[in-house]
Amino acid sequence: MYNNRKAGEFPKLLEGIKPGTAILYSAKMLRKPLGAGRARERLTAILLLVLHILTVQATGCSDGDSTRKERPILVVFVAASLRDVVQEIGTVFAHKQHIDLVYNFAGSNILAQQIKASRSADVFLSANVDWIDFLEKANLIVPGSRRNFLSNRLVVVSRMDAHFQFSNPRELATLNFSFLALADPEAVPAGRYAKAFLESVELDGGSLWQALKDKVAPTADVRAALGLVESDPLLIGVVYRTDVTTSDKIKLLYEVPQTLHPAITYCAVALKDRLNGWLVEEYLDFLSTPQAAAVYKKHGFLQETRIVDD
């Protein structure tokens, strides 16, 4: 249908859609089945995703436009909870390698689906291994590139001016809060970990999850859950411990024992059919350097460096 279009005609598909809405529109369209009449919507979604990637934050840019055009570009899709640490590490790496880094931050589930639909990323940093497995089944991962590089902890939080206190997670069942903010527990890694924690706590013949599920306010990613808690002193949330350090409006109520949920594992992979493969390998190696380790420690992450056999 589109093979005979002339150069310059594709941008007409984007008319009427602001760049700021591109990522939301593309994610919505890419979730729809590709049936009759959907080809145009699917193409538009992919074009909008590319538009979004080109407009997200870049690091390591040079002073002159002419010089910058000659610099290699690395596109990294990053789990939302890694935003601060990856940007800080990226500044060092970009300066060292004389490159530009372009990021797309979102929930790992959304990023994996975007990668499968558009294949526009060089590197994927996921907050769990499940979405890496998803891409591996689609044959999109470079063999031997997969490595586990970080871990984290779950915590229960509230706004700083809230008056909640508890020492046993079972007390959450009677705590007088309005909603429990979680990243989407059916898809987003942080939400899945949080749901697993609540399911592991037995309560009156059932589980804490069963007692609280009607109060759950799901969000697109863990940073959105944190923002929701910041907005209302009657809310509590389950987020990563590292998220607490990014906000001066949040206090920690309870640190979840690691035995009450699956291991939190951040995984990095190179994606197939990308230019500058050497640069991708350099970036993945840099994630395991002492320089990177110092940044992880500063932000409260637990380091786990291990190449996974394919």
SEVORO-137668 format. One record per residue (C-alpha): x, y, z; residue in one letter. Coordinates in nm, 4 decimals. Example, Ala and Ser with C-alpha at 12.3 -4.5 7.8 and 13.67 -1.06 7.14 Angstrom:
2
{{1.2300, -0.4500, 0.7800}, 'a'}
{{1.3670, -0.1060, 0.7140}, 's'}
END
This chain:
310
{{0.0000, 0.0000, 0.0000}, 'm'}
{{0.2851, 0.2373, 0.0845}, 'y'}
{{0.5599, 0.1028, -0.1398}, 'n'}
{{0.4808, 0.3509, -0.4201}, 'n'}
{{0.4780, 0.6628, -0.2042}, 'r'}
{{0.7275, 0.9298, -0.2974}, 'k'}
{{0.9894, 1.0617, -0.0596}, 'a'}
{{0.8424, 1.3292, 0.1647}, 'g'}
{{0.4889, 1.1899, 0.1646}, 'e'}
{{0.5231, 0.9877, 0.4866}, 'f'}
{{0.5416, 1.2956, 0.7137}, 'p'}
{{0.1837, 1.3764, 0.6079}, 'k'}
{{0.0766, 1.0862, 0.8258}, 'l'}
{{0.1955, 1.2828, 1.1280}, 'l'}
{{-0.0141, 1.5930, 1.0633}, 'e'}
{{-0.2353, 1.6907, 1.3546}, 'g'}
{{-0.0359, 1.4929, 1.6127}, 'i'}
{{0.1970, 1.6879, 1.8410}, 'k'}
{{0.5468, 1.5397, 1.9008}, 'p'}
{{0.4797, 1.5235, 2.2746}, 'g'}
{{0.1928, 1.2790, 2.2173}, 't'}
{{0.3862, 1.0597, 1.9764}, 'a'}
{{0.4951, 0.7951, 2.2252}, 'i'}
{{0.1485, 0.7553, 2.3791}, 'l'}
{{-0.0190, 0.7301, 2.0386}, 'y'}
{{0.2366, 0.4828, 1.9029}, 's'}
{{0.2143, 0.2585, 2.2101}, 'a'}
{{-0.1662, 0.2510, 2.1780}, 'k'}
{{-0.1597, 0.1708, 1.8072}, 'm'}
{{0.1078, -0.0973, 1.8373}, 'l'}
{{-0.1043, -0.2876, 2.0886}, 'r'}
{{-0.3854, -0.3285, 1.8333}, 'k'}
{{-0.3970, -0.6418, 1.6144}, 'p'}
{{-0.2826, -0.5898, 1.2577}, 'l'}
{{-0.6101, -0.6634, 1.0837}, 'g'}
{{-0.7920, -0.5093, 0.7917}, 'a'}
{{-0.7552, -0.1322, 0.7855}, 'g'}
{{-0.4826, -0.1332, 1.0502}, 'r'}
{{-0.1783, -0.1097, 0.8194}, 'a'}
{{-0.1899, 0.2696, 0.8000}, 'r'}
{{-0.2291, 0.3022, 1.1784}, 'e'}
{{0.0597, 0.0615, 1.2369}, 'r'}
{{0.2894, 0.2526, 1.0022}, 'l'}
{{0.1899, 0.5817, 1.1629}, 't'}
{{0.2674, 0.4379, 1.5068}, 'a'}
{{0.6139, 0.3288, 1.4002}, 'i'}
{{0.6857, 0.6663, 1.2423}, 'l'}
{{0.5725, 0.8395, 1.5610}, 'l'}
{{0.7961, 0.6164, 1.7689}, 'l'}
{{1.0934, 0.7144, 1.5523}, 'v'}
{{0.9930, 1.0796, 1.5959}, 'l'}
{{0.9909, 1.0301, 1.9725}, 'h'}
{{1.3351, 0.8679, 1.9743}, 'i'}
{{1.4779, 1.1567, 1.7764}, 'l'}
{{1.3383, 1.4108, 2.0234}, 't'}
{{1.4228, 1.2460, 2.3564}, 'v'}
{{1.7142, 1.3636, 2.5645}, 'q'}
{{2.0632, 1.3225, 2.4225}, 'a'}
{{2.3922, 1.3411, 2.6122}, 't'}
{{2.7475, 1.4036, 2.5111}, 'g'}
{{2.6609, 1.6479, 2.2295}, 'c'}
{{2.9474, 1.8523, 2.0895}, 's'}
{{2.9553, 2.2324, 2.0602}, 'd'}
{{2.9383, 2.2513, 1.6806}, 'g'}
{{2.6555, 2.1139, 1.4702}, 'd'}
{{2.8895, 2.0082, 1.1909}, 's'}
{{3.1051, 1.8079, 1.4328}, 't'}
{{2.8059, 1.6509, 1.6025}, 'r'}
{{2.6749, 1.5084, 1.2750}, 'k'}
{{2.9942, 1.3067, 1.2434}, 'e'}
{{2.9653, 1.1515, 1.5896}, 'r'}
{{2.8258, 0.7989, 1.6255}, 'p'}
{{2.4850, 0.7764, 1.7936}, 'i'}
{{2.3863, 0.5020, 2.0363}, 'l'}
{{2.0139, 0.4539, 2.1066}, 'v'}
{{1.9464, 0.3024, 2.4505}, 'v'}
{{1.6022, 0.1932, 2.5705}, 'f'}
{{1.6061, 0.2100, 2.9509}, 'v'}
{{1.3751, 0.0944, 3.2312}, 'a'}
{{1.2305, 0.4002, 3.4078}, 'a'}
{{1.3875, 0.3149, 3.7434}, 's'}
{{1.7351, 0.3432, 3.5884}, 'l'}
{{1.6871, 0.6969, 3.4555}, 'r'}
{{1.9193, 0.8868, 3.6916}, 'd'}
{{2.1978, 0.6322, 3.7128}, 'v'}
{{2.2072, 0.5639, 3.3374}, 'v'}
{{2.2135, 0.9334, 3.2521}, 'q'}
{{2.5056, 0.9904, 3.4881}, 'e'}
{{2.7003, 0.6928, 3.3543}, 'i'}
{{2.6115, 0.7928, 2.9996}, 'g'}
{{2.7630, 1.1380, 3.0389}, 't'}
{{3.0971, 0.9794, 3.1274}, 'v'}
{{3.0786, 0.7197, 2.8493}, 'f'}
{{2.9736, 0.9694, 2.5820}, 'a'}
{{3.2612, 1.2027, 2.6716}, 'h'}
{{3.5089, 0.9148, 2.6709}, 'k'}
{{3.3962, 0.7715, 2.3373}, 'q'}
{{3.3086, 1.1041, 2.1660}, 'h'}
{{2.9569, 0.9885, 2.0825}, 'i'}
{{2.5971, 1.0960, 2.1352}, 'd'}
{{2.3595, 0.8886, 2.3473}, 'l'}
{{1.9850, 0.8985, 2.2870}, 'v'}
{{1.7522, 0.7537, 2.5523}, 'y'}
{{1.3967, 0.6260, 2.5674}, 'n'}
{{1.2771, 0.5806, 2.9272}, 'f'}
{{0.9614, 0.3801, 3.0044}, 'a'}
{{0.8381, 0.0608, 3.1674}, 'g'}
{{1.0339, -0.2434, 3.0485}, 's'}
{{0.7170, -0.3981, 2.9055}, 'n'}
{{0.6455, -0.0950, 2.6848}, 'i'}
{{1.0075, -0.0750, 2.5713}, 'l'}
{{1.0189, -0.4437, 2.4749}, 'a'}
{{0.7027, -0.4085, 2.2692}, 'q'}
{{0.8406, -0.0989, 2.0973}, 'q'}
{{1.1643, -0.2798, 2.0154}, 'i'}
{{0.9752, -0.5698, 1.8619}, 'k'}
{{0.7596, -0.3331, 1.6570}, 'a'}
{{1.0212, -0.0861, 1.5346}, 's'}
{{1.3679, -0.2343, 1.5991}, 'r'}
{{1.5029, 0.1137, 1.6609}, 's'}
{{1.7247, 0.0550, 1.9675}, 'a'}
{{2.0880, -0.0499, 1.9961}, 'd'}
{{2.0783, -0.1514, 2.3640}, 'v'}
{{1.7972, -0.2499, 2.6004}, 'f'}
{{1.8316, -0.2164, 2.9789}, 'l'}
{{1.5406, -0.4036, 3.1367}, 's'}
{{1.4258, -0.4149, 3.5001}, 'a'}
{{1.3692, -0.7902, 3.4768}, 'n'}
{{1.4649, -1.0886, 3.2652}, 'v'}
{{1.1108, -1.1709, 3.1480}, 'd'}
{{1.1035, -0.8974, 2.8845}, 'w'}
{{1.4513, -0.9959, 2.7709}, 'i'}
{{1.3166, -1.3497, 2.7238}, 'd'}
{{1.0300, -1.1982, 2.5229}, 'f'}
{{1.2760, -1.0402, 2.2782}, 'l'}
{{1.4964, -1.3472, 2.2712}, 'e'}
{{1.2012, -1.5568, 2.1553}, 'k'}
{{1.1515, -1.3022, 1.8777}, 'a'}
{{1.5163, -1.3539, 1.7737}, 'n'}
{{1.6045, -0.9880, 1.8289}, 'l'}
{{1.8956, -1.0233, 2.0735}, 'i'}
{{2.2628, -1.0574, 1.9809}, 'v'}
{{2.3769, -1.4020, 2.1066}, 'p'}
{{2.6183, -1.3796, 2.3981}, 'g'}
{{2.5411, -1.0144, 2.4756}, 's'}
{{2.2957, -1.0758, 2.7586}, 'r'}
{{2.4231, -0.9865, 3.1048}, 'r'}
{{2.2737, -0.9258, 3.4485}, 'n'}
{{2.4316, -0.6138, 3.5907}, 'f'}
{{2.2259, -0.4707, 3.8799}, 'l'}
{{1.9809, -0.5568, 4.1563}, 's'}
{{1.7502, -0.3565, 4.3824}, 'n'}
{{1.5162, -0.3759, 4.6824}, 'r'}
{{1.1444, -0.3146, 4.7241}, 'l'}
{{1.0147, -0.0648, 4.9794}, 'v'}
{{0.6781, 0.0653, 5.0960}, 'v'}
{{0.6636, 0.4454, 5.0980}, 'v'}
{{0.4352, 0.7392, 5.1753}, 's'}
{{0.4536, 1.1125, 5.1429}, 'r'}
{{0.6746, 1.2831, 5.3991}, 'm'}
{{0.3824, 1.4464, 5.5806}, 'd'}
{{0.1745, 1.1269, 5.6087}, 'a'}
{{0.1289, 0.9639, 5.9500}, 'h'}
{{0.1421, 0.5950, 5.8567}, 'f'}
{{0.3506, 0.3561, 6.0650}, 'q'}
{{0.3793, -0.0226, 6.0675}, 'f'}
{{0.6398, -0.2907, 6.1273}, 's'}
{{0.4659, -0.5997, 5.9882}, 'n'}
{{0.3290, -0.6058, 5.6303}, 'p'}
{{0.0055, -0.7666, 5.7544}, 'r'}
{{-0.0753, -0.4331, 5.9171}, 'e'}
{{-0.1290, -0.2921, 5.5686}, 'l'}
{{-0.4652, -0.4697, 5.5638}, 'a'}
{{-0.5976, -0.2385, 5.8370}, 't'}
{{-0.3943, 0.0739, 5.7642}, 'l'}
{{-0.6179, 0.3710, 5.6810}, 'n'}
{{-0.4801, 0.4672, 5.3385}, 'f'}
{{-0.6894, 0.5461, 5.0310}, 's'}
{{-0.4954, 0.3798, 4.7481}, 'f'}
{{-0.1863, 0.1663, 4.6946}, 'l'}
{{0.0242, 0.2991, 4.4063}, 'a'}
{{0.2006, 0.0286, 4.2057}, 'l'}
{{0.3521, 0.0063, 3.8616}, 'a'}
{{0.1124, -0.2063, 3.6548}, 'd'}
{{0.1301, -0.5439, 3.8367}, 'p'}
{{0.0341, -0.7368, 3.5238}, 'e'}
{{0.3171, -0.6100, 3.3055}, 'a'}
{{0.5722, -0.3712, 3.4608}, 'v'}
{{0.8585, -0.5433, 3.6488}, 'p'}
{{0.8289, -0.3233, 3.9614}, 'a'}
{{0.4576, -0.3986, 3.9783}, 'g'}
{{0.5115, -0.7700, 3.9283}, 'r'}
{{0.7660, -0.7774, 4.2090}, 'y'}
{{0.5282, -0.5818, 4.4336}, 'a'}
{{0.2372, -0.8171, 4.3591}, 'k'}
{{0.4585, -1.1198, 4.4306}, 'a'}
{{0.5512, -0.9659, 4.7673}, 'f'}
{{0.1871, -0.9061, 4.8623}, 'l'}
{{0.0871, -1.2552, 4.7469}, 'e'}
{{0.3594, -1.4096, 4.9627}, 's'}
{{0.2188, -1.2604, 5.2845}, 'v'}
{{-0.0493, -1.4924, 5.4251}, 'e'}
{{-0.3532, -1.3282, 5.5787}, 'l'}
{{-0.6702, -1.4934, 5.7180}, 'd'}
{{-0.6466, -1.7973, 5.4947}, 'g'}
{{-0.5714, -1.5865, 5.1883}, 'g'}
{{-0.3022, -1.3362, 5.0981}, 's'}
{{-0.2313, -0.9695, 5.1553}, 'l'}
{{-0.2744, -0.9154, 4.7823}, 'w'}
{{-0.6328, -1.0392, 4.7991}, 'q'}
{{-0.7018, -0.7987, 5.0832}, 'a'}
{{-0.5530, -0.4972, 4.9060}, 'l'}
{{-0.6080, -0.5533, 4.5330}, 'k'}
{{-0.9208, -0.3346, 4.5237}, 'd'}
{{-0.7139, -0.0411, 4.6508}, 'k'}
{{-0.4400, -0.0769, 4.3898}, 'v'}
{{-0.3830, 0.2247, 4.1641}, 'a'}
{{-0.1738, 0.0920, 3.8720}, 'p'}
{{0.0632, 0.3226, 3.6854}, 't'}
{{0.2651, 0.3068, 3.3633}, 'a'}
{{0.5982, 0.2617, 3.5423}, 'd'}
{{0.7550, 0.2781, 3.8872}, 'v'}
{{0.8439, 0.6482, 3.8667}, 'r'}
{{0.4784, 0.7239, 3.7926}, 'a'}
{{0.3831, 0.5282, 4.1062}, 'a'}
{{0.6298, 0.7373, 4.3044}, 'l'}
{{0.4805, 1.0552, 4.1610}, 'g'}
{{0.1327, 0.9425, 4.2586}, 'l'}
{{0.2414, 0.8951, 4.6205}, 'v'}
{{0.4025, 1.2403, 4.6146}, 'e'}
{{0.0674, 1.3903, 4.5155}, 's'}
{{-0.1418, 1.2751, 4.8129}, 'd'}
{{-0.0614, 1.2053, 5.1824}, 'p'}
{{-0.3389, 0.9433, 5.1926}, 'l'}
{{-0.1612, 0.7186, 4.9409}, 'l'}
{{0.1106, 0.4643, 4.9986}, 'i'}
{{0.3133, 0.2872, 4.7323}, 'g'}
{{0.5537, 0.0036, 4.6655}, 'v'}
{{0.8587, 0.1159, 4.4686}, 'v'}
{{1.2287, 0.0409, 4.4467}, 'y'}
{{1.4558, 0.1547, 4.7267}, 'r'}
{{1.6580, 0.3571, 4.4747}, 't'}
{{1.3474, 0.5582, 4.3806}, 'd'}
{{1.3255, 0.6981, 4.7332}, 'v'}
{{1.6607, 0.8728, 4.6896}, 't'}
{{1.5249, 1.0703, 4.3934}, 't'}
{{1.2552, 1.2507, 4.5942}, 's'}
{{1.2628, 1.4747, 4.9004}, 'd'}
{{0.8846, 1.4373, 4.9392}, 'k'}
{{0.8907, 1.0644, 5.0152}, 'i'}
{{0.9706, 0.8656, 5.3286}, 'k'}
{{1.0405, 0.4966, 5.3645}, 'l'}
{{0.7914, 0.3039, 5.5763}, 'l'}
{{0.9071, -0.0544, 5.5312}, 'y'}
{{1.1836, -0.2392, 5.3469}, 'e'}
{{1.0572, -0.5642, 5.1982}, 'v'}
{{1.2688, -0.8708, 5.2819}, 'p'}
{{1.4247, -1.0169, 4.9674}, 'q'}
{{1.2793, -1.3566, 5.0567}, 't'}
{{0.9261, -1.2270, 4.9924}, 'l'}
{{0.9609, -1.1658, 4.6185}, 'h'}
{{1.1611, -1.2940, 4.3192}, 'p'}
{{1.5135, -1.1614, 4.2803}, 'a'}
{{1.5152, -0.8150, 4.1232}, 'i'}
{{1.7535, -0.8392, 3.8300}, 't'}
{{1.8368, -0.5697, 3.5772}, 'y'}
{{1.9511, -0.7164, 3.2476}, 'c'}
{{2.1330, -0.5514, 2.9554}, 'a'}
{{2.1408, -0.6790, 2.5968}, 'v'}
{{2.2565, -0.5754, 2.2518}, 'a'}
{{1.9941, -0.5843, 1.9800}, 'l'}
{{2.0426, -0.7320, 1.6341}, 'k'}
{{2.0928, -0.5564, 1.3012}, 'd'}
{{2.2253, -0.2306, 1.4413}, 'r'}
{{2.5070, -0.0100, 1.3161}, 'l'}
{{2.8158, 0.0509, 1.5310}, 'n'}
{{2.8132, -0.2950, 1.6893}, 'g'}
{{3.1574, -0.2258, 1.8338}, 'w'}
{{3.0155, 0.0720, 2.0212}, 'l'}
{{2.7343, -0.1368, 2.1676}, 'v'}
{{2.9902, -0.3822, 2.3020}, 'e'}
{{3.1950, -0.0982, 2.4509}, 'e'}
{{2.8846, 0.0375, 2.6229}, 'y'}
{{2.7877, -0.2990, 2.7709}, 'l'}
{{3.1435, -0.3481, 2.8969}, 'd'}
{{3.1409, 0.0006, 3.0512}, 'f'}
{{2.8430, -0.0993, 3.2656}, 'l'}
{{3.0801, -0.3330, 3.4547}, 's'}
{{3.3661, -0.0889, 3.5106}, 't'}
{{3.4711, 0.0559, 3.8479}, 'p'}
{{3.3550, 0.3981, 3.7238}, 'q'}
{{3.0036, 0.2646, 3.6689}, 'a'}
{{3.0118, 0.0722, 3.9989}, 'a'}
{{3.0788, 0.3953, 4.1899}, 'a'}
{{2.7698, 0.5540, 4.0314}, 'v'}
{{2.5550, 0.2486, 4.1130}, 'y'}
{{2.6631, 0.2673, 4.4752}, 'k'}
{{2.5920, 0.6396, 4.4905}, 'k'}
{{2.2330, 0.5783, 4.3750}, 'h'}
{{2.1794, 0.2793, 4.6041}, 'g'}
{{2.1803, -0.0031, 4.3494}, 'f'}
{{2.3240, -0.3446, 4.4258}, 'l'}
{{2.5727, -0.4583, 4.1650}, 'q'}
{{2.5399, -0.7953, 3.9971}, 'e'}
{{2.7730, -0.8501, 3.7032}, 't'}
{{2.7153, -1.1754, 3.5205}, 'r'}
{{2.7091, -1.2704, 3.1519}, 'i'}
{{2.4234, -1.5110, 3.0892}, 'v'}
{{2.4772, -1.8115, 2.8645}, 'd'}
{{2.2384, -1.8174, 2.5698}, 'd'}
END
